[in-house]
Amino acid sequence: QDQITVLQRQREVDDAAHQQAQTAMEDLQQRLTETQEELGFYKGIVSPASGEQGVRVQSVRFTNGGAPQLYHYRLVLMQARTRELRVSGSVSMKIYGVQDDKPVVLDARDLAPPGTRVSLGFTLQYFENLEGDAFLPKGFVPGRIDVTVQENGQQPSQQNFDWSSVVSS
C-alpha cells in the first residue's frame, strides 16, 4: 500500500514537472518567433529587398479591444529605400466582409469609437506605428483588409491581408 502511494506521488510530481517543461518550451517558442519577426523587420530597414521602393506595410495586427466588436489595430509602415529620406503621406484601410449575407466594405476611419479622432497620416524616415480602435458592426464577419499607402508625390500602393492572418486574441 505504501509503495502504491509513493508511486502515485512520484507520478504526480513527474506530471507537474512535465507540464512546467511544456509551458516553458511554449514560452521559449513564442519568444523565438517574436525575435525572428523583429529581426526580419530590422533587416528590411537596413537592407530592403532589391527593387523595393517607397513606403510599404510591414505588418497589420488587430487584437480584441476589451468589448464586443471592438478591436485595437496596429499598422507598422516601413520605408524601403536605401537613401535616408523623410517622407509623409496617408493610409486608408478598408475591411471587406459579410453582413446579413451581403458583401460589405467598411472604412476604418468610420469605425472609430465615438469621441475618438482617427489619424492615418504619417511622416517617417524608417518606420512608424499607426494605432487606433475600430468598432465592427454587430453581425459583420470580416474576410480581408486592404491597406492603401499614399506617399506624397508617389503612386499609391495597396496590400491585402486575410483577416485570419491579422487578428489575434
DSSP file with accessible surface (Angstrom, degrees, kcal/mol):
  #  RESIDUE AA STRUCTURE BP1 BP2  ACC     N-H-->O    O-->H-N    N-H-->O    O-->H-N    TCO  KAPPA ALPHA  PHI   PSI    X-CA   Y-CA   Z-CA
    1    1 A Q     >        0   0  173      0, 0.0     4,-2.1     0, 0.0     5,-0.1   0.000 360.0 360.0 360.0 -44.1    0.0    0.0    0.0
    2    2 A D  H  >  +     0   0  131      1,-0.2     4,-2.5     2,-0.2     5,-0.2   0.886 360.0  53.2 -63.7 -37.7    2.8    2.4    0.9
    3    3 A Q  H  > S+     0   0  148      2,-0.2     4,-2.5     1,-0.2    -1,-0.2   0.897 107.8  50.6 -66.1 -37.7    4.6    1.6   -2.3
    4    4 A I  H  > S+     0   0   91      2,-0.2     4,-2.6     1,-0.2     5,-0.2   0.932 110.7  49.4 -64.3 -43.7    1.5    2.4   -4.4
    5    5 A T  H  X S+     0   0   73     -4,-2.1     4,-2.4     2,-0.2    -2,-0.2   0.920 111.4  49.1 -62.2 -42.2    1.2    5.7   -2.6
    6    6 A V  H  X S+     0   0   90     -4,-2.5     4,-2.6     1,-0.2    -2,-0.2   0.931 112.3  48.1 -64.6 -43.3    4.8    6.5   -3.2
    7    7 A L  H  X S+     0   0   95     -4,-2.5     4,-2.4     2,-0.2    -2,-0.2   0.897 111.4  49.8 -65.7 -39.0    4.4    5.6   -6.9
    8    8 A Q  H  X S+     0   0  113     -4,-2.6     4,-2.2     2,-0.2    -1,-0.2   0.918 112.4  47.9 -64.6 -42.0    1.3    7.7   -7.3
    9    9 A R  H  X S+     0   0  153     -4,-2.4     4,-2.3    -5,-0.2    -2,-0.2   0.909 110.9  51.0 -64.8 -41.6    3.0   10.7   -5.6
   10   10 A Q  H  X S+     0   0  104     -4,-2.6     4,-2.6     1,-0.2    -2,-0.2   0.906 109.4  50.8 -63.2 -40.2    6.1   10.2   -7.9
   11   11 A R  H  X S+     0   0  170     -4,-2.4     4,-2.9     2,-0.2    -2,-0.2   0.913 108.6  51.7 -64.4 -40.6    3.8   10.2  -10.9
   12   12 A E  H  X S+     0   0  106     -4,-2.2     4,-2.4     2,-0.2    -2,-0.2   0.920 111.3  47.6 -60.6 -42.8    2.1   13.4   -9.8
   13   13 A V  H  X S+     0   0   80     -4,-2.3     4,-2.6     2,-0.2    -2,-0.2   0.927 112.6  48.9 -64.7 -43.6    5.5   15.1   -9.4
   14   14 A D  H  X S+     0   0   91     -4,-2.6     4,-2.7     2,-0.2    -2,-0.2   0.911 111.2  49.9 -62.0 -43.0    6.5   13.8  -12.9
   15   15 A D  H  X S+     0   0   85     -4,-2.9     4,-2.4     2,-0.2    -1,-0.2   0.914 111.7  48.3 -62.0 -42.7    3.3   15.1  -14.4
   16   16 A A  H  X S+     0   0   54     -4,-2.4     4,-2.4     2,-0.2    -2,-0.2   0.919 112.5  48.4 -64.6 -42.2    3.8   18.5  -12.8
   17   17 A A  H  X S+     0   0   51     -4,-2.6     4,-2.5     1,-0.2    -2,-0.2   0.913 111.2  50.6 -64.4 -41.3    7.4   18.7  -14.0
   18   18 A H  H  X S+     0   0  121     -4,-2.7     4,-2.6     2,-0.2    -2,-0.2   0.916 110.3  49.7 -62.0 -43.3    6.3   17.7  -17.5
   19   19 A Q  H  X S+     0   0  111     -4,-2.4     4,-2.5     1,-0.2    -2,-0.2   0.914 111.3  49.0 -63.5 -41.4    3.7   20.4  -17.5
   20   20 A Q  H  X S+     0   0  145     -4,-2.4     4,-2.6     2,-0.2    -1,-0.2   0.915 112.0  48.4 -63.8 -43.0    6.2   23.0  -16.4
   21   21 A A  H  X S+     0   0   60     -4,-2.5     4,-2.5     2,-0.2    -2,-0.2   0.910 111.5  50.5 -64.3 -40.1    8.7   22.0  -19.0
   22   22 A Q  H  X S+     0   0   63     -4,-2.6     4,-2.4     2,-0.2    -2,-0.2   0.931 111.8  47.4 -63.4 -44.6    5.9   22.1  -21.7
   23   23 A T  H  X S+     0   0   57     -4,-2.5     4,-2.4     2,-0.2    -2,-0.2   0.920 112.4  49.4 -63.4 -43.9    4.9   25.6  -20.6
   24   24 A A  H  X S+     0   0   50     -4,-2.6     4,-2.4     1,-0.2    -1,-0.2   0.910 110.9  50.2 -62.3 -41.0    8.5   26.8  -20.6
   25   25 A M  H  X S+     0   0  113     -4,-2.5     4,-2.5     2,-0.2    -2,-0.2   0.917 110.3  49.5 -65.1 -41.2    9.1   25.3  -24.0
   26   26 A E  H  X S+     0   0  103     -4,-2.4     4,-2.3     2,-0.2    -1,-0.2   0.912 111.1  50.2 -63.8 -41.4    5.9   27.0  -25.4
   27   27 A D  H  X S+     0   0   93     -4,-2.4     4,-2.4     2,-0.2    -2,-0.2   0.920 111.4  48.0 -62.6 -43.3    7.0   30.4  -23.9
   28   28 A L  H  X S+     0   0   99     -4,-2.4     4,-2.5     2,-0.2    -2,-0.2   0.900 110.2  52.0 -65.2 -39.0   10.5   30.0  -25.5
   29   29 A Q  H  X S+     0   0  110     -4,-2.5     4,-2.4     2,-0.2    -1,-0.2   0.917 110.0  49.5 -63.0 -41.3    9.0   29.1  -28.8
   30   30 A Q  H  X S+     0   0  104     -4,-2.3     4,-2.4     1,-0.2    -2,-0.2   0.924 111.7  48.1 -63.2 -44.1    6.8   32.2  -28.7
   31   31 A R  H  X S+     0   0  154     -4,-2.4     4,-2.5     2,-0.2    -1,-0.2   0.892 110.5  52.1 -65.0 -38.2    9.8   34.4  -27.8
   32   32 A L  H  X S+     0   0   83     -4,-2.5     4,-2.6     2,-0.2    -2,-0.2   0.935 109.7  48.9 -62.5 -44.7   11.8   32.9  -30.6
   33   33 A T  H  X S+     0   0   47     -4,-2.4     4,-2.3     1,-0.2    -2,-0.2   0.927 112.2  48.3 -60.7 -46.0    9.0   33.6  -33.1
   34   34 A E  H  X S+     0   0   90     -4,-2.4     4,-2.4     1,-0.2    -1,-0.2   0.910 111.9  49.7 -61.7 -41.2    8.8   37.2  -31.9
   35   35 A T  H  X S+     0   0   85     -4,-2.5     4,-2.7     1,-0.2    -2,-0.2   0.907 109.8  50.7 -65.8 -39.9   12.6   37.7  -32.1
   36   36 A Q  H  X S+     0   0  116     -4,-2.6     4,-2.4     2,-0.2    -1,-0.2   0.902 110.4  49.8 -65.5 -38.4   12.6   36.3  -35.7
   37   37 A E  H  X S+     0   0  120     -4,-2.3     4,-2.1     2,-0.2    -2,-0.2   0.918 111.7  48.8 -64.7 -41.8    9.8   38.7  -36.7
   38   38 A E  H  X S+     0   0  113     -4,-2.4     4,-2.6     2,-0.2     5,-0.2   0.917 109.9  51.5 -62.4 -43.7   11.8   41.6  -35.1
   39   39 A L  H  X S+     0   0   97     -4,-2.7     4,-2.6     1,-0.2    -2,-0.2   0.929 109.6  49.6 -60.8 -44.3   14.9   40.5  -36.9
   40   40 A G  H  X S+     0   0   35     -4,-2.4     4,-1.9     2,-0.2    -1,-0.2   0.897 109.7  52.8 -60.2 -39.9   13.0   40.4  -40.3
   41   41 A F  H  X S+     0   0   22     -4,-2.1     4,-1.2     2,-0.2    -2,-0.2   0.960 112.2  43.0 -60.7 -50.4   11.7   43.9  -39.5
   42   42 A Y  H  X S+     0   0  114     -4,-2.6     4,-2.6     1,-0.2     5,-0.2   0.855 110.0  56.7 -70.4 -31.1   15.1   45.4  -38.9
   43   43 A K  H  X S+     0   0  126     -4,-2.6     4,-2.9    -5,-0.2    -1,-0.2   0.896 104.2  54.7 -62.3 -38.7   16.7   43.6  -41.9
   44   44 A G  H  < S+     0   0    9     -4,-1.9    -1,-0.2    -5,-0.2    -2,-0.2   0.832 111.0  45.1 -63.8 -32.2   14.0   45.3  -44.0
   45   45 A I  H  < S+     0   0   30     -4,-1.2    -2,-0.2     2,-0.2    -1,-0.2   0.932 117.3  42.6 -74.4 -46.9   15.1   48.7  -42.7
   46   46 A V  H  < S+     0   0  122     -4,-2.6    -2,-0.2     1,-0.3    -3,-0.2   0.924 135.9   8.1 -70.1 -44.4   18.8   48.0  -43.1
   47   47 A S  S  < S-     0   0   82     -4,-2.9    -1,-0.3    -5,-0.2    -2,-0.2  -0.726  77.2-156.1-141.6  89.4   18.8   46.4  -46.5
   48   48 A P        -     0   0   25      0, 0.0     3,-0.1     0, 0.0    -4,-0.1  -0.254  38.8 -86.7 -62.1 151.8   15.4   46.4  -48.3
   49   49 A A    >   -     0   0   56      1,-0.1     3,-1.9     2,-0.1    -5,-0.0  -0.266  59.6 -87.2 -56.7 145.6   14.8   43.7  -50.8
   50   50 A S  T 3  S+     0   0  121      1,-0.3    -1,-0.1    -3,-0.1     3,-0.1  -0.255 112.5  19.4 -60.3 138.6   16.1   44.7  -54.2
   51   51 A G  T 3  S+     0   0   79      1,-0.3     2,-0.3    -3,-0.1    -1,-0.3   0.226  89.8 127.5  89.2 -16.4   13.7   46.6  -56.3
   52   52 A E    <   +     0   0   66     -3,-1.9     2,-0.3     2,-0.0    -1,-0.3  -0.590  31.8 171.0 -77.0 134.9   11.5   47.7  -53.4
   53   53 A Q        +     0   0  121     -2,-0.3    28,-0.2    -3,-0.1     2,-0.0  -0.977  35.0  13.8-138.4 153.0   10.9   51.4  -53.3
   54   54 A G  S    S-     0   0    8     -2,-0.3    26,-3.2    26,-0.3     2,-0.4  -0.233  96.1 -33.8  85.8-170.5    8.6   53.6  -51.2
   55   55 A V  E     +A   79   0A   6     24,-0.2     2,-0.3    94,-0.1    24,-0.2  -0.734  61.5 175.0 -93.1 135.4    6.6   53.1  -48.1
   56   56 A R  E     -A   78   0A  53     22,-2.8    22,-2.7    -2,-0.4     2,-0.6  -0.911  37.9 -96.7-135.7 165.7    5.0   49.7  -47.5
   57   57 A V  E     -A   77   0A   3     -2,-0.3    20,-0.2    20,-0.2     3,-0.1  -0.733  30.5-177.0 -84.1 118.8    3.1   47.9  -44.8
   58   58 A Q  E     -     0   0A  54     18,-3.1     2,-0.3    -2,-0.6    -1,-0.2   0.875  67.7 -14.7 -81.0 -42.2    5.4   45.8  -42.7
   59   59 A S  E     -A   76   0A  47     17,-1.4    17,-2.8     2,-0.0     2,-0.4  -0.992  49.5-157.4-159.9 155.2    2.6   44.4  -40.5
   60   60 A V  E     +A   75   0A   5     -2,-0.3     2,-0.4    15,-0.2    15,-0.2  -0.997  17.7 179.4-132.7 134.2   -1.1   44.8  -39.5
   61   61 A R  E     -A   74   0A  96     13,-1.9    13,-2.3    -2,-0.4     2,-0.5  -0.995  11.5-168.2-140.9 129.7   -2.4   43.4  -36.3
   62   62 A F  E     -Ab  73 167A   0    104,-3.3   106,-2.5    -2,-0.4     2,-0.3  -0.981  14.3-178.4-113.5 129.1   -5.9   43.5  -34.8
   63   63 A T  E     -Ab  72 168A  46      9,-2.7     9,-2.9    -2,-0.5   106,-0.2  -0.913  40.3 -83.4-125.3 157.3   -6.4   42.5  -31.2
   64   64 A N  E     -A   71   0A  98    104,-0.8     7,-0.3    -2,-0.3   105,-0.0  -0.338  34.7-152.5 -58.6 130.0   -9.5   42.2  -29.0
   65   65 A G        -     0   0   29      5,-3.1     6,-0.2     2,-0.4    -1,-0.1   0.340  44.4 -99.0 -91.6   5.5  -10.2   45.7  -27.6
   66   66 A G  S    S+     0   0   72      4,-0.3     5,-0.1     1,-0.2    -2,-0.1   0.463  98.2  71.1  96.4  -2.5  -12.0   44.5  -24.5
   67   67 A A  S >  S-     0   0   36      3,-0.4     3,-2.1     0, 0.0    -2,-0.4  -0.969  96.9 -77.7-140.0 157.1  -15.6   45.0  -25.6
   68   68 A P  T 3  S+     0   0   99      0, 0.0     3,-0.1     0, 0.0    70,-0.1  -0.311 116.5   1.6 -57.2 135.4  -17.8   43.1  -28.1
   69   69 A Q  T 3  S+     0   0   77      1,-0.2    67,-3.1    66,-0.1     2,-0.5   0.463 102.0 124.9  66.4   3.2  -16.9   44.1  -31.7
   70   70 A L  E <   + C   0 135A  25     -3,-2.1    -5,-3.1    65,-0.2    -3,-0.4  -0.832  35.4 178.2 -96.8 128.5  -14.2   46.4  -30.5
   71   71 A Y  E     -AC  64 134A  56     63,-2.7    63,-2.9    -2,-0.5     2,-0.5  -0.968  22.8-144.4-127.2 144.9  -10.7   45.8  -32.0
   72   72 A H  E     -AC  63 133A  55     -9,-2.9    -9,-2.7    -2,-0.4     2,-0.3  -0.918  23.9-159.5-103.3 130.1   -7.4   47.7  -31.5
   73   73 A Y  E     -AC  62 132A   5     59,-3.2    59,-1.8    -2,-0.5     2,-0.4  -0.859  13.2-167.4-114.1 151.5   -5.3   47.8  -34.6
   74   74 A R  E     -AC  61 131A 108    -13,-2.3   -13,-1.9    -2,-0.3     2,-0.5  -0.977   5.7-172.1-135.8 120.6   -1.6   48.4  -35.1
   75   75 A L  E     -AC  60 130A   0     55,-3.2    55,-3.1    -2,-0.4     2,-0.6  -0.959   7.4-158.5-115.7 123.7   -0.3   49.1  -38.5
   76   76 A V  E     -AC  59 129A   6    -17,-2.8   -18,-3.1    -2,-0.5   -17,-1.4  -0.931   7.9-166.3-108.5 119.7    3.5   49.3  -39.0
   77   77 A L  E     -AC  57 128A   0     51,-3.0    51,-2.0    -2,-0.6     2,-0.4  -0.814   4.5-170.8-101.8 146.3    4.8   51.2  -42.0
   78   78 A M  E     -AC  56 127A   0    -22,-2.7   -22,-2.8    -2,-0.3     2,-0.6  -0.998  21.1-130.3-139.4 140.0    8.4   50.9  -43.3
   79   79 A Q  E     -A   55   0A  10     47,-2.8     2,-0.9    -2,-0.4   -24,-0.2  -0.789  14.9-159.0 -89.8 124.8   10.3   52.9  -45.9
   80   80 A A        +     0   0    1    -26,-3.2     2,-0.3    -2,-0.6   -26,-0.3  -0.708  48.3 113.2-105.9  78.1   12.1   50.6  -48.3
   81   81 A R        -     0   0   21     -2,-0.9   -28,-0.1   -28,-0.2    -2,-0.1  -0.987  62.0-139.2-141.2 153.8   14.7   52.9  -49.7
   82   82 A T  S    S+     0   0  124     -2,-0.3     2,-0.2   -35,-0.1    -1,-0.1   0.780  86.3  71.8 -86.8 -23.6   18.5   52.9  -49.5
   83   83 A R  S    S-     0   0  138      1,-0.1     2,-1.3     2,-0.0    -2,-0.1  -0.614  90.3-114.9 -92.8 154.8   18.7   56.6  -49.0
   84   84 A E        +     0   0  136     -2,-0.2     2,-0.4     2,-0.0    42,-0.1  -0.660  51.6 155.4 -94.2  86.8   17.6   58.3  -45.8
   85   85 A L        -     0   0   67     -2,-1.3     2,-0.5    40,-0.3    -4,-0.1  -0.870  41.2-131.8-111.2 146.0   14.6   60.5  -46.7
   86   86 A R        -     0   0  161     -2,-0.4     2,-0.3    37,-0.0    39,-0.2  -0.845  35.5-178.1 -92.5 125.8   11.8   61.7  -44.5
   87   87 A V  E     -D  124   0B  17     37,-3.0    37,-2.8    -2,-0.5     2,-0.3  -0.872  11.4-165.6-125.3 159.4    8.5   61.0  -46.3
   88   88 A S  E     +D  123   0B  42     -2,-0.3    64,-2.8    35,-0.2     2,-0.3  -0.926  24.5 117.8-140.0 165.4    4.9   61.7  -45.5
   89   89 A G  E     -DE 122 151B  10     33,-2.0    33,-2.5    -2,-0.3     2,-0.3  -0.966  47.8 -84.3 170.2-155.5    1.5   60.6  -46.7
   90   90 A S  E     -DE 121 150B  48     60,-2.3    60,-3.2    -2,-0.3     2,-0.4  -0.939  20.7-141.5-143.3 164.6   -1.6   58.9  -45.6
   91   91 A V  E     - E   0 149B   1     29,-2.2     2,-0.4    -2,-0.3    58,-0.2  -0.962   7.0-163.3-127.1 140.5   -3.1   55.4  -45.3
   92   92 A S  E     - E   0 148B  30     56,-2.4    56,-2.8    -2,-0.4     2,-0.5  -0.977   6.6-163.3-121.6 143.6   -6.6   54.1  -45.9
   93   93 A M  E     - E   0 147B   0     -2,-0.4    15,-2.9    54,-0.2     2,-0.4  -0.984   4.2-171.7-130.1 119.7   -7.7   50.8  -44.5
   94   94 A K  E     -FE 107 146B  66     52,-2.7    52,-2.7    -2,-0.5     2,-0.6  -0.931  10.3-152.7-112.4 136.6  -10.8   49.0  -45.9
   95   95 A I  E     -FE 106 145B   0     11,-3.1    11,-2.7    -2,-0.4     2,-0.4  -0.938  10.6-159.4-111.7 118.4  -12.3   45.9  -44.2
   96   96 A Y  E     +FE 105 144B  66     48,-3.0    47,-3.5    -2,-0.6    48,-1.8  -0.813  32.6 120.0 -98.1 136.9  -14.2   43.6  -46.6
   97   97 A G  E     -FE 104 142B  11      7,-2.6     7,-2.9    -2,-0.4     2,-0.4  -0.880  53.5 -82.4-166.8-160.6  -16.7   41.2  -45.1
   98   98 A V  E     +FE 103 141B  68     43,-2.1    43,-2.9    -2,-0.3     2,-0.3  -0.973  28.9 175.9-130.6 138.5  -20.2   39.9  -45.0
   99   99 A Q  E >  S-F  102   0B  44      3,-2.5     3,-1.4    -2,-0.4    41,-0.1  -0.970  77.5  -5.7-142.9 127.8  -23.2   41.2  -43.0
  100  100 A D  T 3  S-     0   0  128     39,-0.4    -1,-0.1    -2,-0.3    40,-0.1   0.902 129.1 -59.4  54.3  42.2  -26.7   39.7  -43.4
  101  101 A D  T 3  S+     0   0  161      1,-0.2    -1,-0.3    -3,-0.0    -3,-0.0   0.692 117.1 110.5  62.1  21.2  -25.5   37.5  -46.2
  102  102 A K  E <  S-F   99   0B 139     -3,-1.4    -3,-2.5     0, 0.0    -1,-0.2  -0.973  75.5-108.0-124.7 142.6  -24.4   40.6  -48.3
  103  103 A P  E     -F   98   0B 121      0, 0.0     2,-0.4     0, 0.0    -5,-0.2  -0.441  40.6-173.3 -67.5 138.5  -20.9   41.8  -49.1
  104  104 A V  E     -F   97   0B  35     -7,-2.9    -7,-2.6    -2,-0.1     2,-0.5  -0.990  16.8-157.7-135.9 141.4  -19.9   44.9  -47.1
  105  105 A V  E     -F   96   0B  76     -2,-0.4     2,-0.4    -9,-0.2    -9,-0.2  -0.988  14.4-168.2-119.8 125.2  -16.9   47.2  -47.3
  106  106 A L  E     -F   95   0B  26    -11,-2.7   -11,-3.1    -2,-0.5     2,-0.5  -0.911  16.3-138.0-115.0 140.6  -16.1   49.3  -44.2
  107  107 A D  E >   -F   94   0B  31     -2,-0.4     3,-1.7   -13,-0.2     4,-0.4  -0.841  14.6-138.0 -95.4 128.6  -13.6   52.2  -44.0
  108  108 A A  G >  S+     0   0    1    -15,-2.9     3,-1.4    -2,-0.5     4,-0.3   0.822 101.8  63.7 -57.2 -30.7  -11.5   52.1  -40.8
  109  109 A R  G >  S+     0   0   95    -16,-0.3     3,-0.5     1,-0.3    -1,-0.3   0.812 102.3  50.0 -64.4 -27.6  -11.9   55.9  -40.4
  110  110 A D  G <  S+     0   0  131     -3,-1.7    -1,-0.3     1,-0.2    -2,-0.2   0.477 101.8  64.1 -87.9  -2.3  -15.7   55.4  -40.0
  111  111 A L  G <   +     0   0   16     -3,-1.4    24,-3.4    -4,-0.4    -1,-0.2   0.377  69.8 123.0-104.8   4.7  -15.3   52.7  -37.3
  112  112 A A  S <  S-     0   0   23     -3,-0.5    22,-0.2    -4,-0.3     3,-0.1  -0.338  71.7-100.2 -68.0 144.5  -13.6   54.7  -34.5
  113  113 A P    >   -     0   0   20      0, 0.0     3,-1.9     0, 0.0    -1,-0.1  -0.295  56.1 -79.1 -58.9 150.6  -15.4   54.8  -31.2
  114  114 A P  T 3  S+     0   0  124      0, 0.0     3,-0.1     0, 0.0    -3,-0.0  -0.220 119.0  20.4 -53.9 138.5  -17.4   57.9  -30.5
  115  115 A G  T 3  S+     0   0   92      1,-0.3     2,-0.4    -3,-0.1    -3,-0.0   0.469  95.8 122.8  81.3   3.0  -15.2   60.9  -29.5
  116  116 A T    <   -     0   0   67     -3,-1.9     2,-0.5    -4,-0.1    -1,-0.3  -0.829  55.8-140.8-101.0 133.0  -12.1   59.3  -30.9
  117  117 A R        -     0   0  209     -2,-0.4     2,-0.5    -3,-0.1    -8,-0.0  -0.803  14.5-149.4 -92.5 129.0  -10.1   61.2  -33.5
  118  118 A V        +     0   0   38     -2,-0.5     2,-0.5    -9,-0.1    14,-0.1  -0.871  17.2 177.9-102.3 126.0   -8.7   59.0  -36.3
  119  119 A S        +     0   0   63     -2,-0.5    12,-0.1    12,-0.2    -2,-0.0  -0.967  13.9 167.5-128.6 115.1   -5.4   59.9  -37.9
  120  120 A L        +     0   0    2     -2,-0.5   -29,-2.2   -29,-0.1     2,-0.2  -0.064  43.4 117.1-114.3  31.8   -3.9   57.7  -40.6
  121  121 A G  E     -D   90   0B  30    -31,-0.2     2,-0.3   -33,-0.0   -31,-0.3  -0.616  45.4-163.6 -91.4 157.5   -1.4   60.2  -41.8
  122  122 A F  E     -D   89   0B   6    -33,-2.5   -33,-2.0    -2,-0.2     2,-0.3  -0.987  24.7-175.7-142.9 152.6    2.3   59.5  -41.4
  123  123 A T  E     +D   88   0B  74     -2,-0.3     2,-0.3   -35,-0.2   -35,-0.2  -0.919  33.2 155.6-140.2 117.1    5.7   61.2  -41.5
  124  124 A L  E     -D   87   0B   3    -37,-2.8   -37,-3.0    -2,-0.3     4,-0.1  -0.961  41.1-166.8-144.4 158.6    8.6   58.8  -41.2
  125  125 A Q  S    S-     0   0   60      2,-0.4   -40,-0.3    -2,-0.3    -1,-0.1   0.703  96.5  -7.7-108.2 -46.3   12.2   58.2  -42.0
  126  126 A Y  S    S-     0   0   92      1,-0.4   -47,-2.8   -42,-0.1     2,-0.3   0.739 126.0 -19.7-116.0 -56.0   12.5   54.5  -41.4
  127  127 A F  E     -C   78   0A  82    -49,-0.2    -1,-0.4    -4,-0.1    -2,-0.4  -0.982  50.1-164.5-153.0 163.2    9.3   53.2  -39.9
  128  128 A E  E     -C   77   0A  51    -51,-2.0   -51,-3.0    -2,-0.3     2,-0.5  -0.986  15.8-136.4-152.5 142.9    6.2   54.3  -38.0
  129  129 A N  E     -C   76   0A  60     -2,-0.3     2,-0.5   -53,-0.2   -53,-0.2  -0.878  15.2-166.8 -98.7 130.3    3.4   52.7  -36.0
  130  130 A L  E     +C   75   0A  11    -55,-3.1   -55,-3.2    -2,-0.5     2,-0.3  -0.985  15.3 179.2-114.2 126.3   -0.2   53.8  -36.6
  131  131 A E  E     +C   74   0A 105     -2,-0.5     2,-0.3   -57,-0.2   -12,-0.2  -0.921  11.4 134.2-129.7 153.2   -2.6   52.6  -33.9
  132  132 A G  E     -C   73   0A  15    -59,-1.8   -59,-3.2    -2,-0.3     2,-0.3  -0.971  42.9 -97.4-173.8-177.5   -6.3   53.0  -33.3
  133  133 A D  E     -C   72   0A  52     -2,-0.3     2,-0.4   -61,-0.2   -61,-0.2  -0.909  25.3-165.9-120.6 149.3   -9.6   51.3  -32.4
  134  134 A A  E     -C   71   0A   0    -63,-2.9   -63,-2.7    -2,-0.3     2,-0.7  -0.997  11.3-152.0-138.3 128.8  -12.4   50.1  -34.6
  135  135 A F  E     -C   70   0A  80    -24,-3.4   -65,-0.2    -2,-0.4   -66,-0.1  -0.905  17.9-152.4 -95.3 115.8  -15.9   49.0  -33.7
  136  136 A L        -     0   0    9    -67,-3.1     3,-0.1    -2,-0.7    -2,-0.0  -0.712  27.4-103.3 -86.4 140.6  -17.2   46.5  -36.2
  137  137 A P    >   -     0   0   43      0, 0.0     3,-2.1     0, 0.0    -1,-0.1  -0.272  44.3 -91.2 -61.7 148.5  -21.0   46.4  -36.7
  138  138 A K  T 3  S+     0   0  169      1,-0.3     3,-0.1   -70,-0.1    -3,-0.0  -0.358 114.3  19.2 -59.5 132.6  -22.9   43.6  -35.0
  139  139 A G  T 3  S+     0   0   49      1,-0.3   -39,-0.4    -3,-0.1     2,-0.4   0.363  90.1 134.2  87.1  -5.6  -23.2   40.7  -37.3
  140  140 A F    <   -     0   0   16     -3,-2.1    -1,-0.3   -41,-0.1   -41,-0.2  -0.634  39.0-162.7 -80.2 130.3  -20.3   41.8  -39.5
  141  141 A V  E     -E   98   0B  97    -43,-2.9   -43,-2.1    -2,-0.4     2,-0.1  -0.928  14.3-142.2-115.2 105.5  -17.9   38.9  -40.4
  142  142 A P  E     +E   97   0B  22      0, 0.0   -45,-0.3     0, 0.0     3,-0.1  -0.379  25.4 171.5 -68.8 147.2  -14.6   40.3  -41.7
  143  143 A G  E     -     0   0B  40    -47,-3.5    20,-2.5     1,-0.4    21,-0.4   0.682  60.3  -7.6-120.5 -45.8  -12.8   38.5  -44.5
  144  144 A R  E     -EG  96 162B  95    -48,-1.8   -48,-3.0    18,-0.3    -1,-0.4  -0.979  52.9-135.9-152.4 164.8   -9.9   40.6  -45.6
  145  145 A I  E     -EG  95 161B   0     16,-3.0    16,-2.7    -2,-0.3     2,-0.5  -0.984  10.3-158.8-126.0 131.9   -8.3   44.0  -45.2
  146  146 A D  E     -EG  94 160B   5    -52,-2.7   -52,-2.7    -2,-0.4     2,-0.5  -0.964   8.9-166.3-109.1 125.7   -6.9   46.2  -48.0
  147  147 A V  E     -EG  93 159B   0     12,-3.0    12,-2.5    -2,-0.5     2,-0.5  -0.961   0.5-166.3-114.0 122.7   -4.4   48.8  -46.9
  148  148 A T  E     -EG  92 158B  35    -56,-2.8   -56,-2.4    -2,-0.5     2,-0.6  -0.951   3.8-159.7-110.5 124.7   -3.5   51.6  -49.4
  149  149 A V  E     -EG  91 157B   3      8,-3.0     8,-2.3    -2,-0.5     2,-0.7  -0.919   3.5-168.0-104.9 121.3   -0.4   53.7  -48.7
  150  150 A Q  E     -E   90   0B  65    -60,-3.2   -60,-2.3    -2,-0.6     2,-0.4  -0.884   4.9-166.7-112.0  96.0   -0.4   57.1  -50.4
  151  151 A E  E >   -E   89   0B  14     -2,-0.7     3,-2.3     4,-0.3   -62,-0.3  -0.703  38.3 -97.6 -79.9 131.9    3.1   58.6  -50.1
  152  152 A N  T 3  S+     0   0  100    -64,-2.8   -64,-0.2    -2,-0.4     3,-0.1  -0.266 107.9   9.5 -53.8 128.3    3.0   62.3  -51.1
  153  153 A G  T 3  S+     0   0   81      1,-0.3     2,-0.3    -3,-0.0    -1,-0.3   0.516 114.7  93.5  81.4   5.3    4.1   62.7  -54.7
  154  154 A Q  S <  S-     0   0  101     -3,-2.3    -1,-0.3     3,-0.0     3,-0.1  -0.830  83.9 -92.8-125.0 165.2    4.1   58.9  -55.5
  155  155 A Q        -     0   0  170     -2,-0.3    -4,-0.3    -3,-0.1    -6,-0.1  -0.513  51.8-104.6 -71.3 143.0    1.6   56.4  -56.9
  156  156 A P        -     0   0   65      0, 0.0     2,-0.4     0, 0.0    -6,-0.2  -0.360  32.1-150.8 -67.2 150.5   -0.4   54.7  -54.2
  157  157 A S  E     -G  149   0B  49     -8,-2.3    -8,-3.0  -102,-0.1     2,-0.4  -0.967   7.1-156.3-123.2 142.5    0.5   51.1  -53.2
  158  158 A Q  E     -G  148   0B 106     -2,-0.4     2,-0.4   -10,-0.2   -10,-0.2  -0.951   8.9-174.2-123.2 138.9   -2.0   48.6  -52.0
  159  159 A Q  E     -G  147   0B  57    -12,-2.5   -12,-3.0    -2,-0.4     2,-0.4  -0.983  12.4-148.8-129.0 143.3   -1.5   45.4  -49.9
  160  160 A N  E     -G  146   0B  98     -2,-0.4     2,-0.4   -14,-0.2   -14,-0.2  -0.901  11.8-173.1-114.5 143.0   -4.2   42.8  -49.0
  161  161 A F  E     -G  145   0B  39    -16,-2.7   -16,-3.0    -2,-0.4     2,-0.2  -0.999  26.1-121.9-136.0 134.3   -4.3   40.7  -45.8
  162  162 A D  E >>  -G  144   0B 104     -2,-0.4     3,-1.1   -18,-0.2     4,-0.7  -0.549  25.0-128.9 -68.4 138.8   -6.6   37.9  -44.8
  163  163 A W  H >> S+     0   0   26    -20,-2.5     4,-1.6     1,-0.3     3,-1.5   0.902 107.7  58.7 -55.9 -43.2   -8.5   38.7  -41.6
  164  164 A S  H 34 S+     0   0   97    -21,-0.4    -1,-0.3     1,-0.3   -20,-0.1   0.777 104.0  52.0 -61.9 -24.0   -7.4   35.4  -40.1
  165  165 A S  H <4 S+     0   0   65     -3,-1.1    -1,-0.3     1,-0.2    -2,-0.2   0.623 115.9  38.4 -87.5 -12.1   -3.8   36.3  -40.6
  166  166 A V  H << S+     0   0    3     -3,-1.5  -104,-3.3    -4,-0.7     2,-0.4   0.548  97.4  85.6-113.8  -9.9   -4.0   39.7  -38.8
  167  167 A V  E  <  +b   62   0A  43     -4,-1.6     2,-0.3  -106,-0.2  -104,-0.2  -0.736  47.5 166.9 -99.0 138.7   -6.4   39.1  -35.9
  168  168 A S  E      b   63   0A  48   -106,-2.5  -104,-0.8    -2,-0.4    -3,-0.0  -0.980 360.0 360.0-142.9 156.8   -5.3   37.7  -32.6
  169  169 A S              0   0  147     -2,-0.3  -107,-0.0  -106,-0.2     0, 0.0  -0.298 360.0 360.0 -89.0 360.0   -6.9   37.5  -29.2
